[in-house]
């Protein structure tokens, strides 16, 4: 049940951010739901491999390269999910930052992560 709530919250945040951020388009709530699921799966399976492969660069940049990896996950999600579009790398970077901060705020409000 907890996972379902997180997916629903993430899909709502994706829709909300897409409405206010130029360069990001989501066709509807069903697409946002698929985006939330695909992003979750990418973060589980692909992101750890990328983090491990880019560990020296991540250490040199004091962890800031993780933002680049997050943006790449967003861009990969646009290739997988039809109806979800992010125009540029920089838009994906800002989208991933806003989404991460929004998820953290929602987790704090709902008492998740304790």
N, CA, C and O atoms as a printed pandas DataFrame, in Angstrom:
     atom_number atom_name residue_name chain_id  residue_number  x_coord  y_coord  z_coord
0              1         N          UNK        A               1    0.826   -1.195    0.000
1              2        CA          UNK        A               1    0.000    0.000    0.000
2              3         C          UNK        A               1    0.866    1.252    0.000
3              4         O          UNK        A               1    0.541    2.237   -0.664
4              5         N          UNK        A               2    1.957    1.216    0.736
5              6        CA          UNK        A               2    2.867    2.348    0.819
6              7         C          UNK        A               2    3.466    2.669   -0.553
7              8         O          UNK        A               2    3.595    3.837   -0.919
8              9         N          UNK        A               3    3.828    1.641   -1.300
9             10        CA          UNK        A               3    4.393    1.833   -2.634
10            11         C          UNK        A               3    3.377    2.452   -3.575
11            12         O          UNK        A               3    3.727    3.312   -4.383
12            13         N          UNK        A               4    2.133    2.031   -3.485
13            14        CA          UNK        A               4    1.079    2.570   -4.326
14            15         C          UNK        A               4    0.869    4.058   -4.055
15            16         O          UNK        A               4    0.672    4.839   -4.986
16            17         N          UNK        A               5    0.911    4.444   -2.804
17            18        CA          UNK        A               5    0.763    5.861   -2.448
18            19         C          UNK        A               5    1.922    6.679   -2.997
19            20         O          UNK        A               5    1.717    7.778   -3.513
20            21         N          UNK        A               6    3.133    6.155   -2.891
21            22        CA          UNK        A               6    4.296    6.868   -3.425
22            23         C          UNK        A               6    4.198    7.040   -4.942
23            24         O          UNK        A               6    4.540    8.098   -5.469
24            25         N          UNK        A               7    3.738    6.016   -5.636
25            26        CA          UNK        A               7    3.589    6.100   -7.089
26            27         C          UNK        A               7    2.523    7.124   -7.457
27            28         O          UNK        A               7    2.711    7.905   -8.390
28            29         N          UNK        A               8    1.411    7.128   -6.738
29            30        CA          UNK        A               8    0.355    8.101   -7.005
30            31         C          UNK        A               8    0.817    9.529   -6.732
31            32         O          UNK        A               8    0.498   10.441   -7.494
32            33         N          UNK        A               9    1.560    9.724   -5.657
33            34        CA          UNK        A               9    2.081   11.053   -5.337
34            35         C          UNK        A               9    3.070   11.502   -6.402
35            36         O          UNK        A               9    3.024   12.648   -6.849
36            37         N          UNK        A              10    3.961   10.611   -6.809
37            38        CA          UNK        A              10    4.940   10.965   -7.839
38            39         C          UNK        A              10    4.249   11.299   -9.154
39            40         O          UNK        A              10    4.644   12.245   -9.836
40            41         N          UNK        A              11    3.228   10.540   -9.518
41            42        CA          UNK        A              11    2.525   10.833  -10.766
42            43         C          UNK        A              11    1.802   12.179  -10.684
43            44         O          UNK        A              11    1.761   12.919  -11.667
44            45         N          UNK        A              12    1.241   12.497   -9.537
45            46        CA          UNK        A              12    0.617   13.807   -9.353
46            47         C          UNK        A              12    1.626   14.936   -9.445
47            48         O          UNK        A              12    1.352   15.982  -10.034
48            49         N          UNK        A              13    2.790   14.721   -8.862
49            50        CA          UNK        A              13    3.849   15.738   -8.932
50            51         C          UNK        A              13    4.352   15.912  -10.365
51            52         O          UNK        A              13    4.619   17.034  -10.794
52            53         N          UNK        A              14    4.483   14.809  -11.109
53            54        CA          UNK        A              14    4.908   14.888  -12.503
54            55         C          UNK        A              14    3.907   15.723  -13.298
55            56         O          UNK        A              14    4.306   16.580  -14.087
56            57         N          UNK        A              15    2.629   15.485  -13.099
57            58        CA          UNK        A              15    1.588   16.266  -13.789
58            59         C          UNK        A              15    1.656   17.735  -13.393
59            60         O          UNK        A              15    1.580   18.616  -14.250
60            61         N          UNK        A              16    1.798   18.000  -12.105
61            62        CA          UNK        A              16    1.838   19.371  -11.609
62            63         C          UNK        A              16    3.046   20.123  -12.165
63            64         O          UNK        A              16    2.915   21.253  -12.636
64            65         N          UNK        A              17    4.201   19.505  -12.110
65            66        CA          UNK        A              17    5.417   20.154  -12.607
66            67         C          UNK        A              17    5.322   20.377  -14.113
67            68         O          UNK        A              17    5.748   21.420  -14.609
68            69         N          UNK        A              18    4.774   19.416  -14.842
69            70        CA          UNK        A              18    4.658   19.546  -16.296
70            71         C          UNK        A              18    3.728   20.698  -16.674
71            72         O          UNK        A              18    3.918   21.329  -17.714
72            73         N          UNK        A              19    2.725   20.977  -15.840
73            74        CA          UNK        A              19    1.818   22.088  -16.141
74            75         C          UNK        A              19    2.483   23.450  -15.978
75            76         O          UNK        A              19    2.107   24.409  -16.652
76            77         N          UNK        A              20    3.467   23.539  -15.086
77            78        CA          UNK        A              20    4.093   24.823  -14.811
78            79         C          UNK        A              20    5.451   25.008  -15.480
79            80         O          UNK        A              20    5.940   26.134  -15.573
80            81         N          UNK        A              21    6.054   23.951  -15.936
81            82        CA          UNK        A              21    7.411   24.029  -16.473
82            83         C          UNK        A              21    7.387   23.953  -17.996
83            84         O          UNK        A              21    6.928   22.960  -18.562
84            85         N          UNK        A              22    7.876   24.991  -18.658
85            86        CA          UNK        A              22    7.920   24.920  -20.118
86            87         C          UNK        A              22    8.958   23.890  -20.573
87            88         O          UNK        A              22   10.023   23.753  -19.971
88            89         N          UNK        A              23    8.631   23.185  -21.629
89            90        CA          UNK        A              23    9.549   22.180  -22.148
90            91         C          UNK        A              23    9.262   20.774  -21.650
91            92         O          UNK        A              23    9.923   19.824  -22.068
92            93         N          UNK        A              24    8.278   20.627  -20.756
93            94        CA          UNK        A              24    7.886   19.313  -20.250
94            95         C          UNK        A              24    6.408   19.130  -20.569
95            96         O          UNK        A              24    5.577   19.972  -20.230
96            97         N          UNK        A              25    6.094   18.013  -21.229
97            98        CA          UNK        A              25    4.707   17.730  -21.580
98            99         C          UNK        A              25    4.327   16.312  -21.162
99           100         O          UNK        A              25    5.068   15.355  -21.387
100          101         N          UNK        A              26    3.157   16.207  -20.551
101          102        CA          UNK        A              26    2.585   14.917  -20.171
102          103         C          UNK        A              26    1.158   14.911  -20.701
103          104         O          UNK        A              26    0.409   15.866  -20.493
104          105         N          UNK        A              27    0.779   13.826  -21.393
105          106        CA          UNK        A              27   -0.541   13.767  -22.015
106          107         C          UNK        A              27   -1.686   13.699  -21.015
107          108         O          UNK        A              27   -2.746   14.272  -21.267
108          109         N          UNK        A              28   -1.508   13.023  -19.903
109          110        CA          UNK        A              28   -2.587   12.903  -18.930
110          111         C          UNK        A              28   -2.124   12.163  -17.701
111          112         O          UNK        A              28   -0.945   11.842  -17.550
112          113         N          UNK        A              29   -3.088   11.892  -16.811
113          114        CA          UNK        A              29   -2.737   11.244  -15.556
114          115         C          UNK        A              29   -2.241    9.814  -15.783
115          116         O          UNK        A              29   -1.349    9.348  -15.074
116          117         N          UNK        A              30   -2.809    9.125  -16.757
117          118        CA          UNK        A              30   -2.360    7.753  -17.027
118          119         C          UNK        A              30   -0.904    7.752  -17.482
119          120         O          UNK        A              30   -0.124    6.887  -17.085
120          121         N          UNK        A              31   -0.546    8.717  -18.309
121          122        CA          UNK        A              31    0.849    8.826  -18.740
122          123         C          UNK        A              31    1.748    9.173  -17.567
123          124         O          UNK        A              31    2.845    8.629  -17.447
124          125         N          UNK        A              32    1.295   10.076  -16.696
125          126        CA          UNK        A              32    2.079   10.441  -15.515
126          127         C          UNK        A              32    2.251    9.238  -14.590
127          128         O          UNK        A              32    3.299    9.084  -13.963
128          129         N          UNK        A              33    1.243    8.399  -14.504
129          130        CA          UNK        A              33    1.332    7.177  -13.699
130          131         C          UNK        A              33    2.384    6.228  -14.275
131          132         O          UNK        A              33    3.170    5.637  -13.534
132          133         N          UNK        A              34    2.391    6.091  -15.589
133          134        CA          UNK        A              34    3.396    5.243  -16.244
134          135         C          UNK        A              34    4.787    5.845  -16.060
135          136         O          UNK        A              34    5.751    5.114  -15.836
136          137         N          UNK        A              35    4.900    7.173  -16.152
137          138        CA          UNK        A              35    6.194    7.843  -15.941
138          139         C          UNK        A              35    6.706    7.558  -14.532
139          140         O          UNK        A              35    7.890    7.271  -14.355
140          141         N          UNK        A              36    5.833    7.633  -13.530
141          142        CA          UNK        A              36    6.241    7.374  -12.144
142          143         C          UNK        A              36    6.736    5.943  -11.982
143          144         O          UNK        A              36    7.731    5.707  -11.298
144          145         N          UNK        A              37    6.051    4.985  -12.604
145          146        CA          UNK        A              37    6.453    3.588  -12.503
146          147         C          UNK        A              37    7.780    3.360  -13.223
147          148         O          UNK        A              37    8.672    2.699  -12.690
148          149         N          UNK        A              38    7.912    3.908  -14.437
149          150        CA          UNK        A              38    9.150    3.723  -15.209
150          151         C          UNK        A              38   10.329    4.392  -14.509
151          152         O          UNK        A              38   11.417    3.821  -14.450
152          153         N          UNK        A              39   10.123    5.601  -13.975
153          154        CA          UNK        A              39   11.210    6.266  -13.245
154          155         C          UNK        A              39   11.633    5.453  -12.025
155          156         O          UNK        A              39   12.821    5.347  -11.723
156          157         N          UNK        A              40   10.672    4.889  -11.337
157          158        CA          UNK        A              40   10.993    4.039  -10.195
158          159         C          UNK        A              40   11.817    2.827  -10.607
159          160         O          UNK        A              40   12.799    2.481   -9.951
160          161         N          UNK        A              41   11.413    2.187  -11.697
161          162        CA          UNK        A              41   12.166    1.017  -12.175
162          163         C          UNK        A              41   13.555    1.396  -12.666
163          164         O          UNK        A              41   14.520    0.673  -12.417
164          165         N          UNK        A              42   13.664    2.531  -13.367
165          166        CA          UNK        A              42   14.982    2.985  -13.820
166          167         C          UNK        A              42   15.887    3.298  -12.631
167          168         O          UNK        A              42   17.078    2.987  -12.649
168          169         N          UNK        A              43   15.312    3.916  -11.597
169          170        CA          UNK        A              43   16.104    4.241  -10.413
170          171         C          UNK        A              43   16.519    2.996   -9.635
171          172         O          UNK        A              43   17.528    3.011   -8.929
172          173         N          UNK        A              44   15.751    1.930   -9.761
173          174        CA          UNK        A              44   16.107    0.685   -9.074
174          175         C          UNK        A              44   17.170   -0.092   -9.835
175          176         O          UNK        A              44   18.119   -0.596   -9.234
176          177         N          UNK        A              45   17.022   -0.195  -11.156
177          178        CA          UNK        A              45   17.880   -1.092  -11.935
178          179         C          UNK        A              45   19.034   -0.406  -12.669
179          180         O          UNK        A              45   20.146   -0.933  -12.677
180          181         N          UNK        A              46   18.798    0.748  -13.282
181          182        CA          UNK        A              46   19.816    1.381  -14.128
182          183         C          UNK        A              46   20.685    2.372  -13.353
183          184         O          UNK        A              46   21.902    2.410  -13.537
184          185         N          UNK        A              47   20.066    3.167  -12.495
185          186        CA          UNK        A              47   20.809    4.213  -11.785
186          187         C          UNK        A              47   21.976    3.687  -10.947
187          188         O          UNK        A              47   23.051    4.285  -10.988
188          189         N          UNK        A              48   21.817    2.591  -10.185
189          190        CA          UNK        A              48   22.971    2.108   -9.410
190          191         C          UNK        A              48   24.166    1.727  -10.290
191          192         O          UNK        A              48   25.315    1.927   -9.896
192          193         N          UNK        A              49   23.901    1.187  -11.465
193          194        CA          UNK        A              49   24.986    0.829  -12.384
194          195         C          UNK        A              49   25.696    2.090  -12.856
195          196         O          UNK        A              49   26.926    2.138  -12.886
196          197         N          UNK        A              50   24.919    3.121  -13.230
197          198        CA          UNK        A              50   25.532    4.381  -13.662
198          199         C          UNK        A              50   26.314    5.055  -12.545
199          200         O          UNK        A              50   27.386    5.614  -12.778
200          201         N          UNK        A              51   25.777    5.001  -11.337
201          202        CA          UNK        A              51   26.477    5.601  -10.192
202          203         C          UNK        A              51   27.801    4.889   -9.959
203          204         O          UNK        A              51   28.819    5.533   -9.705
204          205         N          UNK        A              52   27.790    3.580  -10.045
205          206        CA          UNK        A              52   29.013    2.815   -9.839
206          207         C          UNK        A              52   30.043    3.093  -10.936
207          208         O          UNK        A              52   31.230    3.244  -10.650
208          209         N          UNK        A              53   29.592    3.159  -12.179
209          210        CA          UNK        A              53   30.511    3.407  -13.296
210          211         C          UNK        A              53   31.094    4.820  -13.279
211          212         O          UNK        A              53   32.208    5.043  -13.753
212          213         N          UNK        A              54   30.342    5.760  -12.735
213          214        CA          UNK        A              54   30.801    7.153  -12.728
214          215         C          UNK        A              54   31.260    7.601  -11.345
215          216         O          UNK        A              54   31.295    8.799  -11.064
216          217         N          UNK        A              55   31.606    6.668  -10.492
217          218        CA          UNK        A              55   32.001    6.997   -9.125
218          219         C          UNK        A              55   33.189    7.964   -9.053
219          220         O          UNK        A              55   33.149    8.889   -8.241
220          221         N          UNK        A              56   34.238    7.798   -9.857
221          222        CA          UNK        A              56   35.337    8.774   -9.773
222          223         C          UNK        A              56   34.900   10.206  -10.107
223          224         O          UNK        A              56   35.316   11.156   -9.444
224          225         N          UNK        A              57   34.068   10.351  -11.129
225          226        CA          UNK        A              57   33.586   11.686  -11.502
226          227         C          UNK        A              57   32.686   12.238  -10.404
227          228         O          UNK        A              57   32.739   13.428  -10.094
228          229         N          UNK        A              58   31.868   11.387   -9.824
229          230        CA          UNK        A              58   30.977   11.814   -8.745
230          231         C          UNK        A              58   31.780   12.285   -7.538
231          232         O          UNK        A              58   31.416   13.275   -6.901
232          233         N          UNK        A              59   32.859   11.593   -7.219
233          234        CA          UNK        A              59   33.704   12.002   -6.098
234          235         C          UNK        A              59   34.400   13.323   -6.408
235          236         O          UNK        A              59   34.483   14.201   -5.550
236          237         N          UNK        A              60   34.904   13.464   -7.644
237          238        CA          UNK        A              60   35.581   14.714   -8.029
238          239         C          UNK        A              60   34.649   15.922   -7.989
239          240         O          UNK        A              60   35.073   17.028   -7.653
240          241         N          UNK        A              61   33.390   15.710   -8.330
241          242        CA          UNK        A              61   32.429   16.816   -8.337
242          243         C          UNK        A              61   31.665   16.932   -7.027
243          244         O          UNK        A              61   30.695   17.685   -6.936
244          245         N          UNK        A              62   32.096   16.192   -6.018
245          246        CA          UNK        A              62   31.480   16.206   -4.690
246          247         C          UNK        A              62   29.993   15.850   -4.738
247          248         O          UNK        A              62   29.186   16.400   -3.988
248          249         N          UNK        A              63   29.649   14.925   -5.629
249          250        CA          UNK        A              63   28.288   14.423   -5.712
250          251         C          UNK        A              63   27.388   15.148   -6.683
251          252         O          UNK        A              63   26.263   14.710   -6.925
252          253         N          UNK        A              64   27.855   16.250   -7.247
253          254        CA          UNK        A              64   27.012   17.010   -8.172
254          255         C          UNK        A              64   26.737   16.255   -9.468
255          256         O          UNK        A              64   25.755   16.543  -10.152
256          257         N          UNK        A              65   27.582   15.301   -9.812
257          258        CA          UNK        A              65   27.352   14.527  -11.027
258          259         C          UNK        A              65   26.107   13.654  -10.906
259          260         O          UNK        A              65   25.559   13.217  -11.919
260          261         N          UNK        A              66   25.659   13.396   -9.692
261          262        CA          UNK        A              66   24.417   12.644   -9.495
262          263         C          UNK        A              66   23.218   13.382  -10.091
263          264         O          UNK        A              66   22.245   12.755  -10.509
264          265         N          UNK        A              67   23.291   14.717  -10.128
265          266        CA          UNK        A              67   22.234   15.488  -10.775
266          267         C          UNK        A              67   22.188   15.190  -12.272
267          268         O          UNK        A              67   21.111   15.106  -12.864
268          269         N          UNK        A              68   23.359   15.031  -12.874
269          270        CA          UNK        A              68   23.437   14.677  -14.289
270          271         C          UNK        A              68   22.836   13.284  -14.514
271          272         O          UNK        A              68   22.112   13.066  -15.485
272          273         N          UNK        A              69   23.136   12.361  -13.625
273          274        CA          UNK        A              69   22.586   11.004  -13.747
274          275         C          UNK        A              69   21.059   11.045  -13.622
275          276         O          UNK        A              69   20.362   10.343  -14.355
276          277         N          UNK        A              70   20.536   11.861  -12.702
277          278        CA          UNK        A              70   19.085   11.999  -12.571
278          279         C          UNK        A              70   18.470   12.559  -13.851
279          280         O          UNK        A              70   17.415   12.097  -14.286
280          281         N          UNK        A              71   19.122   13.549  -14.453
281          282        CA          UNK        A              71   18.623   14.118  -15.709
282          283         C          UNK        A              71   18.654   13.074  -16.816
283          284         O          UNK        A              71   17.745   13.027  -17.645
284          285         N          UNK        A              72   19.679   12.243  -16.843
285          286        CA          UNK        A              72   19.747   11.175  -17.838
286          287         C          UNK        A              72   18.633   10.152  -17.635
287          288         O          UNK        A              72   18.118    9.595  -18.604
288          289         N          UNK        A              73   18.262    9.901  -16.385
289          290        CA          UNK        A              73   17.141    8.991  -16.111
290          291         C          UNK        A              73   15.835    9.572  -16.652
291          292         O          UNK        A              73   15.001    8.841  -17.186
292          293         N          UNK        A              74   15.660   10.884  -16.513
293          294        CA          UNK        A              74   14.465   11.550  -17.046
294          295         C          UNK        A              74   14.454   11.452  -18.572
295          296         O          UNK        A              74   13.421   11.144  -19.167
296          297         N          UNK        A              75   15.591   11.712  -19.202
297          298        CA          UNK        A              75   15.661   11.637  -20.663
298          299         C          UNK        A              75   15.439   10.212  -21.161
299          300         O          UNK        A              75   14.805   10.014  -22.197
300          301         N          UNK        A              76   15.948    9.227  -20.440
301          302        CA          UNK        A              76   15.707    7.832  -20.813
302          303         C          UNK        A              76   14.224    7.494  -20.668
303          304         O          UNK        A              76   13.675    6.734  -21.466
304          305         N          UNK        A              77   13.586    8.054  -19.661
305          306        CA          UNK        A              77   12.156    7.832  -19.466
306          307         C          UNK        A              77   11.350    8.428  -20.622
307          308         O          UNK        A              77   10.325    7.867  -21.011
308          309         N          UNK        A              78   11.798    9.554  -21.174
309          310        CA          UNK        A              78   11.084   10.136  -22.316
310          311         C          UNK        A              78   11.169    9.237  -23.547
311          312         O          UNK        A              78   10.261    9.223  -24.379
312          313         N          UNK        A              79   12.259    8.493  -23.656
313          314        CA          UNK        A              79   12.402    7.568  -24.785
314          315         C          UNK        A              79   11.514    6.333  -24.615
315          316         O          UNK        A              79   11.081    5.736  -25.601
316          317         N          UNK        A              80   11.247    5.955  -23.372
317          318        CA          UNK        A              80   10.478    4.742  -23.095
318          319         C          UNK        A              80    8.976    5.012  -23.100
319          320         O          UNK        A              80    8.201    4.227  -23.647
320          321         N          UNK        A              81    8.567    6.123  -22.490
321          322        CA          UNK        A              81    7.141    6.408  -22.303
322          323         C          UNK        A              81    6.655    7.351  -23.393
323          324         O          UNK        A              81    7.155    8.468  -23.528
324          325         N          UNK        A              82    5.685    6.899  -24.161
325          326        CA          UNK        A              82    5.058    7.774  -25.140
326          327         C          UNK        A              82    4.105    8.722  -24.435
327          328         O          UNK        A              82    3.431    8.334  -23.482
328          329         N          UNK        A              83    4.047    9.953  -24.894
329          330        CA          UNK        A              83    3.178   10.939  -24.257
330          331         C          UNK        A              83    3.873   11.744  -23.176
331          332         O          UNK        A              83    3.267   12.636  -22.582
332          333         N          UNK        A              84    5.126   11.444  -22.914
333          334        CA          UNK        A              84    5.931   12.204  -21.951
334          335         C          UNK        A              84    7.113   12.756  -22.723
335          336         O          UNK        A              84    7.859   12.003  -23.350
336          337         N          UNK        A              85    7.288   14.074  -22.679
337          338        CA          UNK        A              85    8.347   14.692  -23.469
338          339         C          UNK        A              85    9.046   15.765  -22.649
339          340         O          UNK        A              85    8.410   16.604  -22.012
340          341         N          UNK        A              86   10.359   15.715  -22.681
341          342        CA          UNK        A              86   11.203   16.747  -22.084
342          343         C          UNK        A              86   12.125   17.229  -23.202
343          344         O          UNK        A              86   12.814   16.425  -23.830
344          345         N          UNK        A              87   12.137   18.532  -23.448
345          346        CA          UNK        A              87   12.794   19.071  -24.636
346          347         C          UNK        A              87   14.314   18.972  -24.622
347          348         O          UNK        A              87   14.905   18.463  -25.574
348          349         N          UNK        A              88   14.955   19.449  -23.559
349          350        CA          UNK        A              88   16.416   19.518  -23.544
350          351         C          UNK        A              88   16.983   18.871  -22.287
351          352         O          UNK        A              88   16.255   18.526  -21.357
352          353         N          UNK        A              89   18.302   18.718  -22.287
353          354        CA          UNK        A              89   18.986   18.183  -21.112
354          355         C          UNK        A              89   18.792   19.105  -19.911
355          356         O          UNK        A              89   18.553   18.637  -18.798
356          357         N          UNK        A              90   18.895   20.417  -20.137
357          358        CA          UNK        A              90   18.771   21.363  -19.028
358          359         C          UNK        A              90   17.372   21.349  -18.440
359          360         O          UNK        A              90   17.203   21.492  -17.229
360          361         N          UNK        A              91   16.377   21.180  -19.286
361          362        CA          UNK        A              91   15.009   21.051  -18.796
362          363         C          UNK        A              91   14.870   19.781  -17.952
363          364         O          UNK        A              91   14.223   19.789  -16.904
364          365         N          UNK        A              92   15.479   18.702  -18.417
365          366        CA          UNK        A              92   15.447   17.448  -17.653
366          367         C          UNK        A              92   16.160   17.613  -16.315
367          368         O          UNK        A              92   15.718   17.067  -15.304
368          369         N          UNK        A              93   17.252   18.357  -16.304
369          370        CA          UNK        A              93   17.992   18.598  -15.062
370          371         C          UNK        A              93   17.136   19.368  -14.062
371          372         O          UNK        A              93   17.043   18.982  -12.896
372          373         N          UNK        A              94   16.511   20.455  -14.513
373          374        CA          UNK        A              94   15.652   21.241  -13.622
374          375         C          UNK        A              94   14.420   20.446  -13.201
375          376         O          UNK        A              94   13.988   20.536  -12.052
376          377         N          UNK        A              95   13.854   19.671  -14.120
377          378        CA          UNK        A              95   12.698   18.833  -13.797
378          379         C          UNK        A              95   13.055   17.820  -12.720
379          380         O          UNK        A              95   12.285   17.611  -11.783
380          381         N          UNK        A              96   14.220   17.190  -12.847
381          382        CA          UNK        A              96   14.617   16.187  -11.856
382          383         C          UNK        A              96   14.877   16.821  -10.487
383          384         O          UNK        A              96   14.567   16.223   -9.457
384          385         N          UNK        A              97   15.439   18.015  -10.477
385          386        CA          UNK        A              97   15.672   18.710   -9.205
386          387         C          UNK        A              97   14.348   19.064   -8.540
387          388         O          UNK        A              97   14.156   18.824   -7.348
388          389         N          UNK        A              98   13.440   19.634   -9.321
389          390        CA          UNK        A              98   12.143   20.027   -8.768
390          391         C          UNK        A              98   11.367   18.803   -8.296
391          392         O          UNK        A              98   10.740   18.835   -7.237
392          393         N          UNK        A              99   11.408   17.724   -9.079
393          394        CA          UNK        A              99   10.702   16.502   -8.693
394          395         C          UNK        A              99   11.281   15.911   -7.409
395          396         O          UNK        A              99   10.530   15.479   -6.535
396          397         N          UNK        A             100   12.596   15.889   -7.291
397          398        CA          UNK        A             100   13.234   15.340   -6.083
398          399         C          UNK        A             100   12.890   16.165   -4.844
399          400         O          UNK        A             100   12.575   15.613   -3.790
400          401         N          UNK        A             101   12.953   17.480   -4.976
401          402        CA          UNK        A             101   12.623   18.344   -3.836
402          403         C          UNK        A             101   11.146   18.187   -3.464
403          404         O          UNK        A             101   10.800   18.133   -2.284
404          405         N          UNK        A             102   10.283   18.116   -4.472
405          406        CA          UNK        A             102    8.849   17.960   -4.219
406          407         C          UNK        A             102    8.552   16.627   -3.537
407          408         O          UNK        A             102    7.733   16.567   -2.620
408          409         N          UNK        A             103    9.209   15.571   -3.977
409          410        CA          UNK        A             103    9.017   14.270   -3.342
410          411         C          UNK        A             103    9.493   14.291   -1.895
411          412         O          UNK        A             103    8.859   13.698   -1.022
412          413         N          UNK        A             104   10.602   14.969   -1.639
413          414        CA          UNK        A             104   11.102   15.069   -0.266
414          415         C          UNK        A             104   10.120   15.828    0.620
415          416         O          UNK        A             104    9.883   15.440    1.764
416          417         N          UNK        A             105    9.555   16.901    0.096
417          418        CA          UNK        A             105    8.576   17.680    0.857
418          419         C          UNK        A             105    7.338   16.845    1.144
419          420         O          UNK        A             105    6.824   16.851    2.262
420          421         N          UNK        A             106    6.858   16.123    0.126
421          422        CA          UNK        A             106    5.671   15.299    0.320
422          423         C          UNK        A             106    5.941   14.163    1.319
423          424         O          UNK        A             106    5.079   13.833    2.133
424          425         N          UNK        A             107    7.130   13.571    1.255
425          426        CA          UNK        A             107    7.489   12.524    2.216
426          427         C          UNK        A             107    7.544   13.100    3.630
427          428         O          UNK        A             107    7.148   12.438    4.589
428          429         N          UNK        A             108    8.029   14.324    3.757
429          430        CA          UNK        A             108    8.063   14.972    5.073
430          431         C          UNK        A             108    6.681   15.257    5.591
431          432         O          UNK        A             108    6.420   15.077    6.780
432          433         N          UNK        A             109    5.782   15.701    4.725
433          434        CA          UNK        A             109    4.421   16.018    5.126
434          435         C          UNK        A             109    3.677   14.760    5.537
435          436         O          UNK        A             109    2.964   14.746    6.541
436          437         N          UNK        A             110    3.850   13.696    4.746
437          438        CA          UNK        A             110    3.130   12.460    5.010
438          439         C          UNK        A             110    3.807   11.565    6.048
439          440         O          UNK        A             110    3.275   10.521    6.424
440          441         N          UNK        A             111    4.987   11.987    6.506
441          442        CA          UNK        A             111    5.670   11.211    7.537
442          443         C          UNK        A             111    6.367    9.977    7.009
443          444         O          UNK        A             111    6.621    9.042    7.768
444          445         N          UNK        A             112    6.685    9.952    5.712
445          446        CA          UNK        A             112    7.381    8.811    5.126
446          447         C          UNK        A             112    8.859    8.901    5.465
447          448         O          UNK        A             112    9.369    9.979    5.772
448          449         N          UNK        A             113    9.535    7.780    5.409
449          450        CA          UNK        A             113   10.972    7.752    5.588
450          451         C          UNK        A             113   11.421    7.771    7.047
451          452         O          UNK        A             113   12.604    7.970    7.324
452          453         N          UNK        A             114   10.507    7.571    7.967
453          454        CA          UNK        A             114   10.892    7.550    9.383
454          455         C          UNK        A             114   11.176    6.141    9.811
455          456         O          UNK        A             114   11.517    5.904   10.970
